[in-house]
Amino acid sequence: MGIDGVKFRKPVEPGCLLDLHVTILQAKRNICKFEGRAMLGDQLATECQFTAMIADPPSD
């Protein structure tokens, strides 16, 4: 739904292995605000806060 405060700290190229760290900052009904960091080994590649709507998967 939205991304705030994105900071790119290190270039990431195809084939790089990213370790994603995500924590929930706030949850109201089905809308959550998260804080995320992407790590390349022990170095921070990017960080941001983002908002997402959590929904049930569609029924087949």
Distance bins in CASP14 RR format, pairs under 12 A and 6 or more apart:
PFRMAT RR
TARGET T0000
AUTHOR 0000-0000-0000
RMODE 2
METHOD distances of the structure
MODEL  1
1 30 0 0 0 0 0 1 0 0 0 0 0
1 31 1 0 0 1 0 0 0 0 0 0 0
1 32 0 0 0 0 1 0 0 0 0 0 0
1 33 0 0 0 0 1 0 0 0 0 0 0
1 34 0 0 0 0 0 1 0 0 0 0 0
1 49 0 0 0 0 0 1 0 0 0 0 0
1 50 1 0 0 1 0 0 0 0 0 0 0
1 51 1 0 1 0 0 0 0 0 0 0 0
1 52 1 0 1 0 0 0 0 0 0 0 0
1 53 1 0 1 0 0 0 0 0 0 0 0
1 54 0 0 0 0 0 1 0 0 0 0 0
1 55 0 0 0 0 0 1 0 0 0 0 0
2 31 0 0 0 0 0 1 0 0 0 0 0
2 32 0 0 0 0 0 1 0 0 0 0 0
2 33 0 0 0 0 1 0 0 0 0 0 0
2 34 0 0 0 0 0 1 0 0 0 0 0
2 48 0 0 0 0 1 0 0 0 0 0 0
2 49 0 0 0 0 1 0 0 0 0 0 0
2 50 1 0 1 0 0 0 0 0 0 0 0
2 51 1 0 1 0 0 0 0 0 0 0 0
2 52 1 0 0 1 0 0 0 0 0 0 0
2 53 0 0 0 0 0 1 0 0 0 0 0
3 33 0 0 0 0 0 1 0 0 0 0 0
3 34 0 0 0 0 0 1 0 0 0 0 0
3 35 0 0 0 0 0 1 0 0 0 0 0
3 36 0 0 0 0 0 1 0 0 0 0 0
3 46 0 0 0 0 0 1 0 0 0 0 0
3 47 0 0 0 0 0 1 0 0 0 0 0
3 48 1 0 1 0 0 0 0 0 0 0 0
3 49 1 0 0 1 0 0 0 0 0 0 0
3 50 1 0 1 0 0 0 0 0 0 0 0
3 51 1 0 0 1 0 0 0 0 0 0 0
3 52 0 0 0 0 1 0 0 0 0 0 0
4 25 0 0 0 0 0 1 0 0 0 0 0
4 33 0 0 0 0 1 0 0 0 0 0 0
4 34 0 0 0 0 0 1 0 0 0 0 0
4 35 0 0 0 0 1 0 0 0 0 0 0
4 36 0 0 0 0 0 1 0 0 0 0 0
4 47 0 0 0 0 0 1 0 0 0 0 0
4 48 1 0 0 1 0 0 0 0 0 0 0
4 49 1 0 1 0 0 0 0 0 0 0 0
4 50 1 0 0 1 0 0 0 0 0 0 0
4 51 1 0 0 1 0 0 0 0 0 0 0
5 35 0 0 0 0 0 1 0 0 0 0 0
5 36 0 0 0 0 0 1 0 0 0 0 0
5 46 0 0 0 0 0 1 0 0 0 0 0
5 47 1 0 0 1 0 0 0 0 0 0 0
5 48 1 0 1 0 0 0 0 0 0 0 0
5 49 1 0 0 1 0 0 0 0 0 0 0
5 50 0 0 0 0 1 0 0 0 0 0 0
5 51 0 0 0 0 0 1 0 0 0 0 0
6 35 0 0 0 0 0 1 0 0 0 0 0
6 36 0 0 0 0 0 1 0 0 0 0 0
6 37 0 0 0 0 0 1 0 0 0 0 0
6 38 0 0 0 0 0 1 0 0 0 0 0
6 45 0 0 0 0 0 1 0 0 0 0 0
6 46 1 0 0 1 0 0 0 0 0 0 0
6 47 1 0 0 1 0 0 0 0 0 0 0
6 48 1 0 1 0 0 0 0 0 0 0 0
6 49 0 0 0 0 1 0 0 0 0 0 0
6 50 0 0 0 0 1 0 0 0 0 0 0
7 36 0 0 0 0 0 1 0 0 0 0 0
7 37 0 0 0 0 1 0 0 0 0 0 0
7 38 0 0 0 0 0 1 0 0 0 0 0
7 44 0 0 0 0 1 0 0 0 0 0 0
7 45 0 0 0 0 1 0 0 0 0 0 0
7 46 1 0 0 1 0 0 0 0 0 0 0
7 47 1 0 1 0 0 0 0 0 0 0 0
7 48 1 0 0 1 0 0 0 0 0 0 0
7 49 0 0 0 0 0 1 0 0 0 0 0
8 37 0 0 0 0 0 1 0 0 0 0 0
8 38 0 0 0 0 1 0 0 0 0 0 0
8 40 0 0 0 0 0 1 0 0 0 0 0
8 44 0 0 0 0 1 0 0 0 0 0 0
8 45 1 0 0 1 0 0 0 0 0 0 0
8 46 1 0 1 0 0 0 0 0 0 0 0
8 47 0 0 0 0 1 0 0 0 0 0 0
8 48 0 0 0 0 1 0 0 0 0 0 0
9 37 0 0 0 0 1 0 0 0 0 0 0
9 38 0 0 0 0 1 0 0 0 0 0 0
9 39 0 0 0 0 1 0 0 0 0 0 0
9 40 0 0 0 0 1 0 0 0 0 0 0
9 43 1 0 0 1 0 0 0 0 0 0 0
9 44 1 0 1 0 0 0 0 0 0 0 0
9 45 1 0 1 0 0 0 0 0 0 0 0
9 46 1 0 0 1 0 0 0 0 0 0 0
9 47 1 0 0 1 0 0 0 0 0 0 0
9 48 0 0 0 0 0 1 0 0 0 0 0
10 16 0 0 0 0 1 0 0 0 0 0 0
10 18 0 0 0 0 0 1 0 0 0 0 0
10 37 0 0 0 0 0 1 0 0 0 0 0
10 38 0 0 0 0 1 0 0 0 0 0 0
10 39 0 0 0 0 1 0 0 0 0 0 0
10 40 1 0 1 0 0 0 0 0 0 0 0
10 41 0 0 0 0 1 0 0 0 0 0 0
10 42 0 0 0 0 0 1 0 0 0 0 0
10 43 1 0 1 0 0 0 0 0 0 0 0
10 44 1 0 0 1 0 0 0 0 0 0 0
10 45 1 0 1 0 0 0 0 0 0 0 0
10 46 1 0 0 1 0 0 0 0 0 0 0
10 47 0 0 0 0 0 1 0 0 0 0 0
11 38 0 0 0 0 0 1 0 0 0 0 0
11 40 0 0 0 0 1 0 0 0 0 0 0
11 43 0 0 0 0 0 1 0 0 0 0 0
11 45 1 0 0 1 0 0 0 0 0 0 0
11 46 0 0 0 0 1 0 0 0 0 0 0
12 18 1 0 0 1 0 0 0 0 0 0 0
12 19 0 0 0 0 0 1 0 0 0 0 0
12 20 0 0 0 0 0 1 0 0 0 0 0
12 38 1 0 0 1 0 0 0 0 0 0 0
12 39 0 0 0 0 0 1 0 0 0 0 0
12 40 1 0 0 1 0 0 0 0 0 0 0
12 41 0 0 0 0 0 1 0 0 0 0 0
12 43 0 0 0 0 0 1 0 0 0 0 0
12 44 0 0 0 0 0 1 0 0 0 0 0
12 45 1 0 1 0 0 0 0 0 0 0 0
12 46 1 0 0 1 0 0 0 0 0 0 0
13 40 0 0 0 0 1 0 0 0 0 0 0
13 45 0 0 0 0 0 1 0 0 0 0 0
15 40 0 0 0 0 0 1 0 0 0 0 0
16 38 0 0 0 0 1 0 0 0 0 0 0
16 39 0 0 0 0 0 1 0 0 0 0 0
16 40 1 0 0 1 0 0 0 0 0 0 0
16 41 0 0 0 0 1 0 0 0 0 0 0
16 43 0 0 0 0 0 1 0 0 0 0 0
16 45 0 0 0 0 1 0 0 0 0 0 0
16 46 0 0 0 0 0 1 0 0 0 0 0
17 38 0 0 0 0 0 1 0 0 0 0 0
17 39 0 0 0 0 1 0 0 0 0 0 0
17 40 1 0 0 1 0 0 0 0 0 0 0
17 41 1 0 0 1 0 0 0 0 0 0 0
17 45 0 0 0 0 0 1 0 0 0 0 0
18 36 0 0 0 0 0 1 0 0 0 0 0
18 37 0 0 0 0 1 0 0 0 0 0 0
18 38 1 0 1 0 0 0 0 0 0 0 0
18 39 1 0 0 1 0 0 0 0 0 0 0
18 40 1 0 0 1 0 0 0 0 0 0 0
18 41 0 0 0 0 1 0 0 0 0 0 0
18 43 0 0 0 0 0 1 0 0 0 0 0
18 44 0 0 0 0 0 1 0 0 0 0 0
18 45 1 0 0 1 0 0 0 0 0 0 0
18 46 0 0 0 0 1 0 0 0 0 0 0
19 36 0 0 0 0 0 1 0 0 0 0 0
19 37 0 0 0 0 1 0 0 0 0 0 0
19 38 1 0 0 1 0 0 0 0 0 0 0
19 39 1 0 1 0 0 0 0 0 0 0 0
19 40 1 0 0 1 0 0 0 0 0 0 0
19 41 1 0 0 1 0 0 0 0 0 0 0
19 42 0 0 0 0 1 0 0 0 0 0 0
19 43 0 0 0 0 0 1 0 0 0 0 0
19 44 0 0 0 0 0 1 0 0 0 0 0
19 45 0 0 0 0 1 0 0 0 0 0 0
19 46 0 0 0 0 0 1 0 0 0 0 0
20 34 0 0 0 0 0 1 0 0 0 0 0
20 35 0 0 0 0 0 1 0 0 0 0 0
20 36 1 0 0 1 0 0 0 0 0 0 0
20 37 1 0 0 1 0 0 0 0 0 0 0
20 38 1 0 1 0 0 0 0 0 0 0 0
20 39 1 0 0 1 0 0 0 0 0 0 0
20 40 0 0 0 0 0 1 0 0 0 0 0
20 41 0 0 0 0 0 1 0 0 0 0 0
20 44 0 0 0 0 0 1 0 0 0 0 0
20 45 0 0 0 0 1 0 0 0 0 0 0
20 46 0 0 0 0 1 0 0 0 0 0 0
20 47 0 0 0 0 0 1 0 0 0 0 0
20 48 0 0 0 0 0 1 0 0 0 0 0
20 50 0 0 0 0 0 1 0 0 0 0 0
21 34 0 0 0 0 0 1 0 0 0 0 0
21 35 0 0 0 0 1 0 0 0 0 0 0
21 36 1 0 0 1 0 0 0 0 0 0 0
21 37 1 0 1 0 0 0 0 0 0 0 0
21 38 1 0 0 1 0 0 0 0 0 0 0
21 39 1 0 0 1 0 0 0 0 0 0 0
21 41 0 0 0 0 0 1 0 0 0 0 0
21 44 0 0 0 0 1 0 0 0 0 0 0
21 45 0 0 0 0 0 1 0 0 0 0 0
21 46 0 0 0 0 0 1 0 0 0 0 0
21 47 0 0 0 0 1 0 0 0 0 0 0
21 48 0 0 0 0 0 1 0 0 0 0 0
22 32 0 0 0 0 0 1 0 0 0 0 0
22 33 0 0 0 0 0 1 0 0 0 0 0
22 34 1 0 1 0 0 0 0 0 0 0 0
22 35 1 0 0 1 0 0 0 0 0 0 0
22 36 1 0 1 0 0 0 0 0 0 0 0
22 37 1 0 0 1 0 0 0 0 0 0 0
22 38 0 0 0 0 1 0 0 0 0 0 0
22 39 0 0 0 0 0 1 0 0 0 0 0
22 47 0 0 0 0 0 1 0 0 0 0 0
22 48 0 0 0 0 0 1 0 0 0 0 0
22 49 0 0 0 0 0 1 0 0 0 0 0
22 50 0 0 0 0 1 0 0 0 0 0 0
22 52 0 0 0 0 1 0 0 0 0 0 0
23 32 0 0 0 0 0 1 0 0 0 0 0
23 33 0 0 0 0 0 1 0 0 0 0 0
23 34 1 0 0 1 0 0 0 0 0 0 0
23 35 1 0 1 0 0 0 0 0 0 0 0
23 36 1 0 0 1 0 0 0 0 0 0 0
23 37 0 0 0 0 1 0 0 0 0 0 0
23 47 0 0 0 0 0 1 0 0 0 0 0
23 49 0 0 0 0 0 1 0 0 0 0 0
23 50 0 0 0 0 0 1 0 0 0 0 0
24 31 0 0 0 0 0 1 0 0 0 0 0
24 32 1 0 1 0 0 0 0 0 0 0 0
24 33 1 0 0 1 0 0 0 0 0 0 0
24 34 1 0 1 0 0 0 0 0 0 0 0
24 35 0 0 0 0 1 0 0 0 0 0 0
24 36 0 0 0 0 0 1 0 0 0 0 0
24 49 0 0 0 0 0 1 0 0 0 0 0
24 50 0 0 0 0 0 1 0 0 0 0 0
24 51 0 0 0 0 0 1 0 0 0 0 0
24 52 0 0 0 0 0 1 0 0 0 0 0
24 54 0 0 0 0 0 1 0 0 0 0 0
25 31 0 0 0 0 0 1 0 0 0 0 0
25 32 1 0 0 1 0 0 0 0 0 0 0
25 33 1 0 1 0 0 0 0 0 0 0 0
25 34 1 0 0 1 0 0 0 0 0 0 0
25 35 1 0 1 0 0 0 0 0 0 0 0
25 36 0 0 0 0 1 0 0 0 0 0 0
25 48 0 0 0 0 0 1 0 0 0 0 0
25 49 1 0 0 1 0 0 0 0 0 0 0
25 50 0 0 0 0 1 0 0 0 0 0 0
25 51 0 0 0 0 1 0 0 0 0 0 0
25 52 0 0 0 0 0 1 0 0 0 0 0
26 32 1 0 0 1 0 0 0 0 0 0 0
26 33 1 0 1 0 0 0 0 0 0 0 0
26 34 0 0 0 0 1 0 0 0 0 0 0
26 35 0 0 0 0 1 0 0 0 0 0 0
26 49 0 0 0 0 1 0 0 0 0 0 0
26 50 0 0 0 0 0 1 0 0 0 0 0
26 51 0 0 0 0 1 0 0 0 0 0 0
26 52 0 0 0 0 0 1 0 0 0 0 0
27 33 1 0 0 1 0 0 0 0 0 0 0
27 34 0 0 0 0 1 0 0 0 0 0 0
27 51 0 0 0 0 0 1 0 0 0 0 0
27 52 0 0 0 0 0 1 0 0 0 0 0
27 53 0 0 0 0 0 1 0 0 0 0 0
27 54 0 0 0 0 1 0 0 0 0 0 0
28 51 0 0 0 0 0 1 0 0 0 0 0
28 53 0 0 0 0 0 1 0 0 0 0 0
28 54 0 0 0 0 0 1 0 0 0 0 0
29 53 0 0 0 0 1 0 0 0 0 0 0
29 54 0 0 0 0 1 0 0 0 0 0 0
29 55 0 0 0 0 0 1 0 0 0 0 0
30 51 0 0 0 0 0 1 0 0 0 0 0
30 52 0 0 0 0 1 0 0 0 0 0 0
30 53 1 0 1 0 0 0 0 0 0 0 0
30 54 1 0 1 0 0 0 0 0 0 0 0
30 55 1 0 0 1 0 0 0 0 0 0 0
30 56 0 0 0 0 1 0 0 0 0 0 0
31 50 0 0 0 0 0 1 0 0 0 0 0
31 51 1 0 0 1 0 0 0 0 0 0 0
31 52 1 0 0 1 0 0 0 0 0 0 0
31 53 1 0 1 0 0 0 0 0 0 0 0
31 54 1 0 0 1 0 0 0 0 0 0 0
31 55 0 0 0 0 0 1 0 0 0 0 0
32 49 0 0 0 0 0 1 0 0 0 0 0
32 50 0 0 0 0 1 0 0 0 0 0 0
32 51 1 0 0 1 0 0 0 0 0 0 0
32 52 1 0 1 0 0 0 0 0 0 0 0
32 53 0 0 0 0 1 0 0 0 0 0 0
32 54 1 0 0 1 0 0 0 0 0 0 0
32 55 0 0 0 0 0 1 0 0 0 0 0
33 48 0 0 0 0 0 1 0 0 0 0 0
33 49 1 0 0 1 0 0 0 0 0 0 0
33 50 1 0 0 1 0 0 0 0 0 0 0
33 51 1 0 1 0 0 0 0 0 0 0 0
33 52 0 0 0 0 1 0 0 0 0 0 0
33 53 0 0 0 0 0 1 0 0 0 0 0
33 54 0 0 0 0 0 1 0 0 0 0 0
34 47 0 0 0 0 0 1 0 0 0 0 0
34 48 0 0 0 0 1 0 0 0 0 0 0
34 49 1 0 0 1 0 0 0 0 0 0 0
34 50 1 0 1 0 0 0 0 0 0 0 0
34 51 1 0 0 1 0 0 0 0 0 0 0
34 52 1 0 0 1 0 0 0 0 0 0 0
34 53 0 0 0 0 0 1 0 0 0 0 0
34 54 0 0 0 0 0 1 0 0 0 0 0
35 47 1 0 0 1 0 0 0 0 0 0 0
35 48 1 0 0 1 0 0 0 0 0 0 0
35 49 1 0 1 0 0 0 0 0 0 0 0
35 50 0 0 0 0 1 0 0 0 0 0 0
35 51 0 0 0 0 0 1 0 0 0 0 0
36 44 0 0 0 0 0 1 0 0 0 0 0
36 45 0 0 0 0 0 1 0 0 0 0 0
36 46 0 0 0 0 1 0 0 0 0 0 0
36 47 1 0 0 1 0 0 0 0 0 0 0
36 48 1 0 0 1 0 0 0 0 0 0 0
36 49 1 0 0 1 0 0 0 0 0 0 0
36 50 1 0 0 1 0 0 0 0 0 0 0
36 51 0 0 0 0 0 1 0 0 0 0 0
36 52 0 0 0 0 0 1 0 0 0 0 0
37 43 0 0 0 0 0 1 0 0 0 0 0
37 44 1 0 0 1 0 0 0 0 0 0 0
37 45 0 0 0 0 1 0 0 0 0 0 0
37 46 1 0 0 1 0 0 0 0 0 0 0
37 47 1 0 1 0 0 0 0 0 0 0 0
37 48 0 0 0 0 1 0 0 0 0 0 0
37 49 0 0 0 0 0 1 0 0 0 0 0
37 50 0 0 0 0 0 1 0 0 0 0 0
38 44 1 0 0 1 0 0 0 0 0 0 0
38 45 1 0 1 0 0 0 0 0 0 0 0
38 46 1 0 1 0 0 0 0 0 0 0 0
38 47 1 0 0 1 0 0 0 0 0 0 0
38 48 0 0 0 0 1 0 0 0 0 0 0
38 50 0 0 0 0 0 1 0 0 0 0 0
39 45 1 0 0 1 0 0 0 0 0 0 0
39 46 0 0 0 0 1 0 0 0 0 0 0
39 47 0 0 0 0 1 0 0 0 0 0 0
40 46 0 0 0 0 1 0 0 0 0 0 0
END
